[in-house]
Amino acid sequence: MDAKLLYYVAPLLLMIFWAAASRRRVESANAAQLEENRSAGLTEPASLHPVIDPRKCMGCGSCVSACPEGGVLGLIAGKANLIHPTHCIGHGACKQACPMDAITLVFGTEKRGVDIPQVNSNFETNMPGIFIAGELGGMGLIRNAVEQGRQALDAIRKVKGVGKAGGDWLDVAIVGAGPAGFAASLGALENKLKFVTLEQDTLGGTVAHFPRGKLVMTAPAQLPMVGKVRFTETTKEELLEFWQGVEKTTGLAINYQERVDNITPEGGGYRIETPLNTYKAKTVLLAIGRRGTPRKLGVAGEDLAKVVYRLIDAEQYRGRHVLVVGGGDSALEAATSIAEQPGTRVWLSYRSEAFSRAKEKNRNKVEQAVSEGRLSVLFKSNVREILERSVTLDHDGKPVEIPNDAVIVSAGGILPTPFLKNIGIEVETKYGSA
């Protein structure tokens, strides 16, 4: 080879060799991490997540770079893989970034089904004029819920007759003032629709019931009447304060402490009944949470006053013996925050052998609390009986009794399926389906 040509080609060959070696090292590390997660049982995504078709994947890595969480996806043998399934929280950016359409976003897995109300591409259910957005439809991520609320309101505006409500008729009744309902309400106000927003509790929906100081992961979102809202990581208090400021400055009126009991068809629209009033609306947007009724343990003693189903303030448990039941983020956050209180002894009971539904950040906090002796974790355990001063559990097949002053059950909630079915909305259990 000509010396001059070699002078130019050699660096290029070295760069190619270095890049290939670097990629092999990364892929080897990804394969090891995936195997480690499988061995630990960390294989079940908590929400919406990608399934990659290896026949279409060209290994470009666009999906890996697009994921806002980082490290969730990775390349193995030239193909994209879901390396950290439990880290995925449903952004969906990977699907948009894939140039080969190799990614499908799905709910549930073969092992774990997820109940999802049936909606079409514009968020309308099988009941014409009733729409669903946000957490109830499977979108627990705040940014996604805000976006769905905005888009659902845009779809509602296209319904025949909306914008022309007369008499005591409304264009839309928005049920719920969480991220989706709040965004939709601002959209209705911005477009001068005749509407009512009904919230059985307070502004923020599920977010308002997060533990004090909980970090709420968000991303830039387009909020009607406000524009682009840029949050990266903020506490629930900061987010709620921002929303309250928007509510005040825009003049948005929300009917708090007004629960919807029934929705029935009437005169080309719907009749919405609450304990306080009855409304008639051309359309309805359901932006309620998935928790519905808290899931109970169904054991003796659960009706004792010391048993609650969400943590409001960790400080109230200072110096007490506390049992937290559950394996999701809310359970881990409750257990670690209570464990920080002086003189407190905390046990965390979970029926499975690993926290497969919790974020890595929360799992790390649990490990640290355990190493410091502030928290005891009982995997493969179930509560058998709750007594006045103790709790009896079945721990890996053996009975265990621990001293106890308070029990916090963070086992999620029961989807309000009876309410939906009573309205006529069809609900489907998704086992890894799009």
ROBAFI-54346 format. One line per 3 residues: number of its first residue (from 1); for each residue y, x, z of C-alpha. Coordinates in steps of 0.001 Angstrom, whole numbers, plus 500000, padded with zeros to 6 digits. Layout:
ROBAFI-54346
NUM = Y/X/Z  ...
***
This chain:
ROBAFI-54346
1 = 500000/500000/500000  503443/501254/499120  505093/502783/502227
4 = 508279/500799/501665  506334/497527/501378  504339/498391/504491
7 = 507626/498980/506330  508580/495341/505771  505135/493733/505977
10 = 503917/495418/509185  506452/493728/511531  505680/490382/509929
13 = 501953/490865/510473  502578/491890/514079  504659/488759/514669
16 = 501928/486565/513172  499275/488283/515297  501395/487970/518447
19 = 502088/484272/517799  498389/483551/517215  497385/485431/520375
22 = 500049/483625/522393  498884/480256/521090  495268/481092/522001
25 = 496335/481981/525546  498265/478708/525915  495402/476643/524507
28 = 492929/478391/526807  495153/477607/529805  495452/473975/528645
31 = 491657/473660/528355  491206/475094/531858  493821/472717/533305
34 = 492228/469706/531617  488812/470629/532995  490312/471130/536461
37 = 491887/467658/536339  488623/466106/535188  486732/467796/538030
40 = 489330/466501/540516  489080/462968/539137  492688/462987/537906
43 = 491947/461195/534643  493445/457709/534945  497039/457260/533644
46 = 499083/454882/535772  500810/453057/532938  501394/453128/529209
49 = 499949/456368/527778  499043/458029/524468  495653/458220/522776
52 = 495552/460934/520102  493449/460559/516936  492089/464093/516278
55 = 491453/463209/512626  495174/462685/512055  496572/465304/514448
58 = 497754/468435/512617  498480/470391/515800  502197/470762/515163
61 = 503048/470299/518858  505910/467860/518236  504503/465450/520827
64 = 504175/468257/523380  507837/469198/523015  509048/465581/522936
67 = 507559/464549/526303  510442/464402/528838  508060/465053/531756
70 = 506826/468381/530351  503232/469611/530487  501685/466162/530114
73 = 500435/466960/526607  499125/470251/525279  497251/471777/522351
76 = 493555/472630/522590  491687/473998/519563  494623/473084/517356
79 = 494743/469433/518455  497000/467590/520931  495374/466431/524177
82 = 496487/464486/527248  496259/467405/529705  497753/465719/532784
85 = 496884/461987/532460  498252/461127/535902  501638/462702/535074
88 = 502219/460338/532151  504671/457561/533061  505010/455825/529708
91 = 508076/457327/528030  506470/456893/524591  508557/459720/523098
94 = 505370/461450/521931  504508/458642/519515  507980/458677/517987
97 = 507836/462460/517515  504419/462579/515811  504892/463033/512017
100 = 501280/462040/511267  501185/458759/513214  498260/460184/515192
103 = 499300/458640/518519  498653/455119/519779  500236/453933/523036
106 = 497801/451939/525147  497484/450188/528517  494456/450736/530729
109 = 491300/452744/530129  487605/451980/529736  487245/452222/533527
112 = 490496/450611/534676  491782/447407/533165  495447/446395/533288
115 = 496536/442741/533126  499301/442308/530561  500886/439019/529428
118 = 500596/438596/525674  503897/439157/523876  504760/439844/520269
121 = 507029/442542/518854  510224/440714/519875  508970/440150/523471
124 = 508249/436442/522926  505110/435020/524559  502702/432445/523143
127 = 505097/429857/524617  507941/429644/522045  511248/430448/523699
130 = 509789/432238/526741  510228/436011/526613  508981/438804/528905
133 = 510558/442226/529470  510231/445081/531927  507665/445670/534641
136 = 505793/442397/534141  505045/443480/530571  503784/446862/531745
139 = 507048/448818/531492  507595/450164/534976  509754/453095/533845
142 = 513393/452226/534552  514749/453452/531227  512096/451531/529267
145 = 512697/448382/531327  516457/448570/530700  515852/449044/526985
148 = 513395/446141/526859  515833/443859/528650  518549/444730/526145
151 = 516253/444283/523140  514755/441045/524452  518244/439573/524839
154 = 519018/440574/521249  515875/438712/520152  516857/435658/522208
157 = 520250/435567/520481  518417/435034/517171  516599/431919/518405
160 = 517861/428808/516667  520384/426962/518818  521148/429856/521169
163 = 524900/430355/521460  525541/426662/520930  524417/425235/524270
166 = 526293/422108/525270  526484/419822/528264  524271/420948/531125
169 = 522075/423066/528824  522007/426869/529023  521327/429313/526214
172 = 519020/431358/528433  517743/431469/531997  517026/435038/533114
175 = 514508/435280/535939  514750/438547/537878  517559/441058/538475
178 = 515616/444301/538257  516372/446887/535527  515298/444594/532648
181 = 516914/441432/534005  520135/443259/534887  520431/444727/531381
184 = 519670/441352/529779  522248/439616/532003  524933/442085/530962
187 = 523944/441478/527336  524259/437722/527805  527674/438170/529428
190 = 528828/440525/526686  527810/438044/523978  529406/435121/525814
193 = 526159/433167/526167  525824/430311/528613  523263/431620/531099
196 = 522071/431903/534672  520325/434836/536348  517969/433893/539181
199 = 516735/436529/541639  514524/435649/544598  515577/438764/546492
202 = 518315/441339/545821  519737/443368/542936  517318/445974/541652
205 = 514056/444076/541990  511212/446467/542802  513631/449414/542920
208 = 515417/447875/545916  512180/448012/547905  511511/451705/547348
211 = 511584/453781/550557  514989/455048/551658  515991/458228/549796
214 = 513238/457874/547185  513990/459863/544046  514080/457549/541051
217 = 513216/459309/537812  515393/457977/535006  516574/458993/531562
220 = 519623/458101/529452  519696/454371/528712  522040/452043/526844
223 = 523430/449422/529201  525389/446496/527686  529110/446456/528607
226 = 528725/449990/530005  527368/452148/527197  525095/455144/527610
229 = 524138/455784/531210  523048/459359/531857  520832/459819/534889
232 = 518237/462558/535188  517121/462329/538807  518815/460194/541426
235 = 517958/458342/544610  517410/454610/544769  520596/454261/546849
238 = 522718/456029/544209  521233/453951/541410  521708/450666/543272
241 = 525289/451624/544154  525972/452255/540471  524471/448884/539486
244 = 526466/447109/542196  529623/448732/540834  528801/447498/537330
247 = 528077/444015/538697  531487/443933/540385  533586/445371/537559
250 = 532012/443171/534865  532148/439998/536953  528432/439374/536438
253 = 527249/436459/538604  523663/436522/539878  522085/433752/541948
256 = 520400/435724/544736  517794/434299/547116  516819/431690/544538
259 = 513131/431701/543658  511789/430031/540501  508918/427699/541392
262 = 508127/426133/538044  509019/426174/534350  508085/423249/532112
265 = 508905/422337/528484  511663/419763/528066  513722/418589/525101
268 = 513184/421590/522834  513751/424003/525705  512638/424441/529293
271 = 513257/422952/532709  513505/425637/535418  512979/424462/538984
274 = 514005/426333/542140  514221/425178/545776  518007/424955/545314
277 = 518526/423580/541836  517131/422545/538484  518289/424119/535205
280 = 517711/423356/531540  517710/426260/529103  516925/426751/525430
283 = 515126/430009/526255  513777/431824/529301  513484/435564/529920
286 = 510986/436551/532615  512013/439953/533990  510104/439747/537258
289 = 508042/442532/538820  504307/442976/538610  503813/443079/542373
292 = 503937/439333/542822  502108/438820/546116  501203/442049/547960
295 = 497498/442853/547690  495880/442374/551105  492875/444100/552612
298 = 491066/440934/553653  489918/442322/557012  490019/441076/560579
301 = 493303/441783/562337  495404/441957/559167  497551/439121/560481
304 = 498802/441260/563387  502565/441822/563466  502126/445594/563130
307 = 500761/445227/559559  503367/445369/556763  503193/445792/552994
310 = 506110/448058/552216  508054/450829/553878  511760/450226/554433
313 = 512742/452936/556893  510477/455810/557950  512546/456493/561062
316 = 511378/453300/562751  507897/454857/563054  509069/457939/564972
319 = 506612/458982/567686  503960/456438/566654  500424/456463/565239
322 = 500609/455117/561681  497971/454328/559060  499016/454086/555408
325 = 496523/452502/553009  496616/453212/549274  496523/455993/546699
328 = 499490/455350/544431  502955/456853/544532  504290/454283/547009
331 = 501485/455041/549478  501924/458814/549216  505694/458554/549507
334 = 505387/456316/552570  502867/458614/554266  504821/461839/553663
337 = 508191/460381/554641  506784/458957/557904  504995/462260/558573
340 = 508410/463976/558605  509436/462000/561686  509226/463893/565030
343 = 506181/463141/567160  504548/460924/564534  500848/461074/563642
346 = 499965/459702/560202  496666/458946/558473  496404/458129/554767
349 = 493345/456108/553752  492243/455825/550113  489038/454361/548730
352 = 488622/456909/545916  488028/460657/546084  491333/461745/544502
355 = 494907/460482/544062  494456/459904/540341  497336/457420/540066
358 = 500036/459472/541778  502562/461946/540404  501988/465657/540992
361 = 505187/465921/543035  503873/463380/545534  500399/464943/545628
364 = 501996/468305/546405  503965/466750/549272  500737/465341/550698
367 = 499019/468729/550476  501937/470384/552256  501979/467758/555018
370 = 498224/468166/555492  498502/471967/555647  501225/471647/558274
373 = 499103/469290/560374  501500/466342/560000  499149/464180/557930
376 = 495415/463453/557781  493910/462189/554505  490747/460065/554540
379 = 489340/459925/551003  486489/457514/550235  487502/455293/553139
382 = 488037/451570/553666  489617/449683/556544  487045/447549/558371
385 = 489040/446053/561261  492563/446266/562651  492846/446069/566427
388 = 495851/445955/568741  495803/449682/569527  493412/451109/566926
391 = 491914/450744/563452  488244/451003/562450  487433/452499/559042
394 = 484359/453290/556996  484884/456954/556007  482362/458202/553456
397 = 479716/455917/554892  480462/456685/558554  482431/454523/561029
400 = 485683/456062/562292  488128/454657/564851  491676/456018/565054
403 = 494539/455207/567452  497130/453013/565792  500552/451443/566353
406 = 501367/450392/562775  499632/449815/559431  501386/449990/556056
409 = 499336/448600/553178  500562/450075/549876  497776/448755/547680
412 = 500019/447291/545009  500443/443633/544268  498615/440812/542609
415 = 500015/440024/539183  501602/436551/539310  498878/435321/536955
418 = 498616/431785/538424  502376/431319/537906  502156/432592/534317
421 = 499121/430464/533498  500776/427409/534992  503646/427945/532557
424 = 501120/428324/529731  501452/432072/529143  498266/433880/528141
427 = 497331/437044/530060  494983/439695/528675  493187/442500/530526
430 = 493733/445706/528554  491009/448350/528630  492623/451082/526606
433 = 493987/448759/523929  497351/449142/522196
***
